[in-house]
């Protein structure tokens, strides 16, 4: 599934920007071996604002601009993994033994970055860093945040290829560059 937005090239103040990004998610999903895998594109400005949290209102324009600049290079994607039935915790889905559970945690913490590539028309990029947002059983899905140094050119579509946990083959997640370019800018 690929979401295409009829978009805008507007710029919005923080509240409206955050609302727009949360309501107009740019995602690509596949169902693989009973697990729904969804990659979501996260704009750099959105990443900066979520890092600051609700305290963004207390920042001066210069401080907020500085935080946004820190996140200005590369691309961010969030991988959400959930069992198709949405009730079974994904880390416990189809376990063959107790060691599988701990191996999955180890994989998501330290090894998943080796199984993901960002492909554009001209280049292949690899994960520069990732963060496993472990839920400790408090929710049935798990998430991993990825950063790639690559920023696509205006005409380049983006594809993430993943061949790791819960996949039997290389799965492809496609993102249209035109859609990404139509995300509103943050007005600081």
ROFI-749029 format. One record per residue (C-alpha): x, y, z. Coordinates in nm, 4 decimals, padded with zeros to 6 digits, always signed. Layout:
{{X; Y; Z}}
...
//
This chain:
{{+00.0000; +00.0000; +00.0000}}
{{+00.1347; +00.3406; -00.0940}}
{{-00.0298; +00.6642; +00.0152}}
{{-00.0236; +00.9423; -00.2420}}
{{-00.1272; +01.2888; -00.1289}}
{{-00.2738; +01.5629; -00.3385}}
{{-00.0537; +01.8041; -00.1815}}
{{+00.0478; +02.1340; -00.0866}}
{{+00.3632; +02.3292; -00.0689}}
{{+00.2372; +02.5484; +00.2132}}
{{+00.4182; +02.6393; +00.5284}}
{{+00.2451; +02.6037; +00.8623}}
{{+00.3080; +02.7126; +01.2179}}
{{+00.4006; +02.4349; +01.4589}}
{{+00.0528; +02.3252; +01.5744}}
{{-00.0911; +02.3096; +01.2246}}
{{+00.2276; +02.1487; +01.0873}}
{{+00.2222; +01.8677; +01.3465}}
{{-00.1480; +01.8102; +01.2860}}
{{-00.0987; +01.7979; +00.9080}}
{{+00.1884; +01.5468; +00.9266}}
{{+00.0003; +01.3229; +01.1715}}
{{-00.3173; +01.3283; +00.9606}}
{{-00.1400; +01.2786; +00.6242}}
{{+00.0943; +00.9899; +00.6930}}
{{+00.3195; +00.8825; +00.4100}}
{{+00.3344; +00.5064; +00.4554}}
{{+00.3976; +00.1864; +00.2673}}
{{+00.2879; -00.1527; +00.4056}}
{{+00.3114; -00.5227; +00.3283}}
{{+00.1728; -00.8315; +00.4989}}
{{+00.4492; -01.0881; +00.5362}}
{{+00.4133; -01.4218; +00.7146}}
{{+00.1186; -01.2979; +00.9223}}
{{+00.2903; -00.9746; +01.0248}}
{{+00.2005; -00.6315; +00.8924}}
{{+00.5157; -00.4287; +00.8250}}
{{+00.4644; -00.0552; +00.7741}}
{{+00.7338; +00.1977; +00.6956}}
{{+00.6352; +00.5593; +00.7597}}
{{+00.8306; +00.8543; +00.6249}}
{{+00.8999; +01.1120; +00.8978}}
{{+00.9921; +01.4633; +00.7790}}
{{+01.3059; +01.6110; +00.9347}}
{{+01.1152; +01.9075; +01.0802}}
{{+00.8637; +01.6706; +01.2419}}
{{+01.1522; +01.4735; +01.3948}}
{{+01.2990; +01.7927; +01.5411}}
{{+00.9667; +01.8956; +01.6919}}
{{+00.9005; +01.5553; +01.8461}}
{{+01.2512; +01.5587; +01.9931}}
{{+01.1796; +01.8922; +02.1611}}
{{+00.8371; +01.7690; +02.2702}}
{{+00.5703; +01.9973; +02.4105}}
{{+00.8415; +02.2416; +02.5214}}
{{+00.8654; +02.3820; +02.1678}}
{{+00.6335; +02.6624; +02.2783}}
{{+00.8997; +02.7828; +02.5225}}
{{+01.1743; +02.8038; +02.2592}}
{{+01.2730; +03.1215; +02.0824}}
{{+01.2656; +03.1271; +01.7021}}
{{+01.6455; +03.0976; +01.6982}}
{{+01.6444; +02.7985; +01.9345}}
{{+01.3747; +02.6216; +01.7362}}
{{+01.5603; +02.6940; +01.4106}}
{{+01.8755; +02.5422; +01.5617}}
{{+01.6946; +02.2192; +01.6589}}
{{+01.5363; +02.1923; +01.3135}}
{{+01.8803; +02.2393; +01.1537}}
{{+02.0219; +01.9515; +01.3621}}
{{+01.7712; +01.7200; +01.1916}}
{{+01.8044; +01.8688; +00.8441}}
{{+02.0146; +01.6022; +00.6754}}
{{+01.9083; +01.2624; +00.5555}}
{{+01.5767; +01.0829; +00.5820}}
{{+01.3911; +00.9214; +00.8702}}
{{+01.1590; +00.6214; +00.8510}}
{{+00.9685; +00.4404; +01.1247}}
{{+00.9047; +00.0671; +01.0874}}
{{+00.5966; -00.0594; +01.2697}}
{{+00.5605; -00.4375; +01.3063}}
{{+00.2322; -00.5885; +01.4225}}
{{+00.0734; -00.9308; +01.4043}}
{{-00.2091; -00.9381; +01.1505}}
{{-00.4595; -01.0242; +01.4256}}
{{-00.3495; -00.7048; +01.6109}}
{{-00.3915; -00.8726; +01.9512}}
{{-00.0844; -01.0939; +01.9719}}
{{+00.2331; -00.9112; +02.0746}}
{{+00.4458; -00.9254; +01.7602}}
{{+00.7581; -01.0365; +01.9491}}
{{+00.5640; -01.3430; +02.0670}}
{{+00.4001; -01.4150; +01.7316}}
{{+00.4645; -01.7734; +01.6093}}
{{+00.7425; -01.8457; +01.8592}}
{{+00.8931; -02.1923; +01.8377}}
{{+01.0745; -02.1611; +02.1713}}
{{+01.1578; -01.9052; +02.4410}}
{{+01.4959; -01.8261; +02.2828}}
{{+01.3167; -01.6927; +01.9720}}
{{+01.1730; -01.4094; +02.1808}}
{{+01.5148; -01.2986; +02.3062}}
{{+01.6718; -01.3446; +01.9631}}
{{+01.4084; -01.1098; +01.8176}}
{{+01.4893; -00.8448; +02.0775}}
{{+01.8619; -00.8795; +02.0044}}
{{+01.7984; -00.8570; +01.6300}}
{{+01.5847; -00.5422; +01.6592}}
{{+01.8312; -00.3818; +01.8979}}
{{+02.1567; -00.4559; +01.7194}}
{{+02.1225; -00.6271; +01.3809}}
{{+01.8194; -00.5033; +01.1847}}
{{+02.0166; -00.2181; +01.0283}}
{{+02.2127; -00.4749; +00.8236}}
{{+01.8947; -00.5907; +00.6462}}
{{+01.7596; -00.2547; +00.5277}}
{{+01.8584; -00.0429; +00.2301}}
{{+01.7191; +00.2792; +00.0896}}
{{+01.7181; +00.2651; -00.2905}}
{{+01.6821; +00.5636; -00.5217}}
{{+01.7267; +00.5927; -00.8961}}
{{+02.0954; +00.6732; -00.8617}}
{{+02.2088; +00.5294; -00.5308}}
{{+02.1754; +00.2779; -00.2484}}
{{+02.2063; +00.3998; +00.1097}}
{{+02.2325; +00.2081; +00.4310}}
{{+02.1099; +00.2830; +00.7809}}
{{+02.3373; +00.5279; +00.9641}}
{{+02.1656; +00.4667; +01.2964}}
{{+01.8504; +00.3092; +01.4335}}
{{+01.6576; +00.2996; +01.7591}}
{{+01.4396; +00.0086; +01.8681}}
{{+01.1470; +00.1536; +02.0645}}
{{+01.0912; -00.1478; +02.2853}}
{{+00.7379; -00.1639; +02.4280}}
{{+00.7984; -00.4271; +02.7001}}
{{+00.4628; -00.5896; +02.6233}}
{{+00.2616; -00.2704; +02.6829}}
{{+00.1381; -00.2671; +02.3232}}
{{+00.1027; -00.5440; +02.0636}}
{{+00.3315; -00.3783; +01.8059}}
{{+00.6970; -00.2798; +01.8003}}
{{+00.8678; +00.0094; +01.6228}}
{{+01.2165; +00.0847; +01.4970}}
{{+01.3294; +00.4298; +01.3847}}
{{+01.5870; +00.4500; +01.1031}}
{{+01.8032; +00.7315; +00.9698}}
{{+01.9635; +00.7311; +00.6248}}
{{+02.2133; +00.9968; +00.5122}}
{{+02.0573; +01.0027; +00.1656}}
{{+01.8294; +01.2834; +00.0540}}
{{+01.6610; +01.2042; -00.2778}}
{{+01.6730; +01.4402; -00.5711}}
{{+01.3433; +01.5977; -00.6762}}
{{+01.2801; +01.3355; -00.9412}}
{{+01.3868; +01.0289; -00.7453}}
{{+01.1358; +00.7889; -00.5997}}
{{+01.2456; +00.6113; -00.2843}}
{{+01.2242; +00.2411; -00.2075}}
{{+01.3140; +00.0700; +00.1161}}
{{+01.4128; -00.2929; +00.0864}}
{{+01.3906; -00.5123; +00.3951}}
{{+01.4773; -00.8803; +00.4242}}
{{+01.4894; -00.9590; +00.7931}}
{{+01.2661; -01.0640; +01.0815}}
{{+00.9157; -01.1766; +00.9771}}
{{+01.0018; -01.1856; +00.6052}}
{{+01.0532; -01.4830; +00.3760}}
{{+01.1824; -01.2685; +00.0905}}
{{+01.3036; -00.9168; +00.0237}}
{{+01.0070; -00.6874; +00.0814}}
{{+00.9839; -00.3545; -00.1017}}
{{+00.8277; -00.0367; +00.0374}}
{{+00.7844; +00.2404; -00.2204}}
{{+00.7547; +00.6142; -00.1630}}
{{+00.6824; +00.8707; -00.4312}}
{{+00.9284; +01.1642; -00.4268}}
{{+00.6591; +01.4050; -00.5448}}
{{+00.4489; +01.3168; -00.2401}}
{{+00.7434; +01.3700; -00.0055}}
{{+00.8247; +01.7061; -00.1660}}
{{+00.4633; +01.8253; -00.1151}}
{{+00.4824; +01.8050; +00.2640}}
{{+00.4297; +02.1541; +00.4046}}
{{+00.7282; +02.3383; +00.5438}}
{{+00.7483; +02.4427; +00.9046}}
{{+00.7026; +02.8156; +00.9543}}
{{+00.9268; +02.9218; +01.2411}}
//
